[in-house]
Amino acid sequence: MFPCSSLRTSLTRLPSQSNLLTTCQNGYTATASKALRRRRHAYRYPSPFSQSITRSITTTASKPKPVYTKLPTRAATTSSTTTTSSTTTPKPAATSPTTQSKPAPSKPPQSAIPRTPITPPQDLQLGLSDPLPAAPPTTSPTGEVIDWSRSFSGLSTTAFPPDSARILLAPILPADVEVKPDGIIYLPEIKYRRILNRAFGPGAWGLAPRGETIVTAKSVTREYGLVVHGRLVSIARGEQQYFDPEGIPTATEGCKSNALMRCCKDLGIASELWDPVFIRKFMAEHAREVWVEHNTTKKKRKIYMRRDVKNVPYPFKEVKA
């Protein structure tokens, strides 16, 4: 415990409430004046960072915006001209219908002109495909539009006249039949065309492609339809082998002839060639076996020939068994 005299002395030394308030106010005033002086100094001597920010802001704000105005149009019926300010848009002058000029026809855009697509070259080893030609469709006697690449119009509608049927179903002559070296008998394709010409007349029949020409590394194939007197008769796929890329056109023609031969089977032309009884009889009467030797490989084999053919075809020569 302090003595009373010392306690009284310490209490008298404490500042009064008014003195304490005055001291706080003076301290706040001094602090505020220091902050004001610092702000003024910053405005007078700015830092490089603040200078760059201020320059970018003032440049963006001071850039003027473009003003787009329309030029005044000259009236067609008045001779005096009027000037207008750049901030107002004048109204167009009214013109009479007789003084209006017709607009010139515009040229078609470049994209509207049709262009022929360019087909890139293809490899024969991977196979080729020949698309169908863009031929216009024909019209049947009833007015129906026919696309022979897809249509089956006239199929099995009515039979052919008796005169045509008699020619189609006539038995073939043994003199017209040929024999392949492996013993298969066949009728040359030109004789199928002669029979069709006798039965219907030249120009009354034709082969319509019904698919793409498929060319592989060794063969050509395509589907055809036989059309007679404007009606579909038969559909068949032809095929033909080739050994050199330069022989593809010839193989394509052979593929068409092979399809014609198969279509003629439906008409009964040379149907004996698929009859085993006729085949055995023909081979016994009109064919013979011959032993031959290959001129290059010197290999011997047995082939079949017609009896009336004396010379052995190349590259073979006849030898004794």
PyMOL commands that set and color helices and strands:
alter all, ss='L'
color gray80, all
select helices_A, chain A and resi 4-13+17-44+48-62+97-99+110-112+162-168+174-176+189-200+245-266+271-274+276-286
alter helices_A, ss='H'
color red, helices_A
select strands_A, chain A and resi 128-130+138-139+145-146+178-179+185-186+205-209+213-215+219-228+231-241+287-294+300-306+316-318
alter strands_A, ss='S'
color yellow, strands_A
deselect
rebuild
show_as cartoon
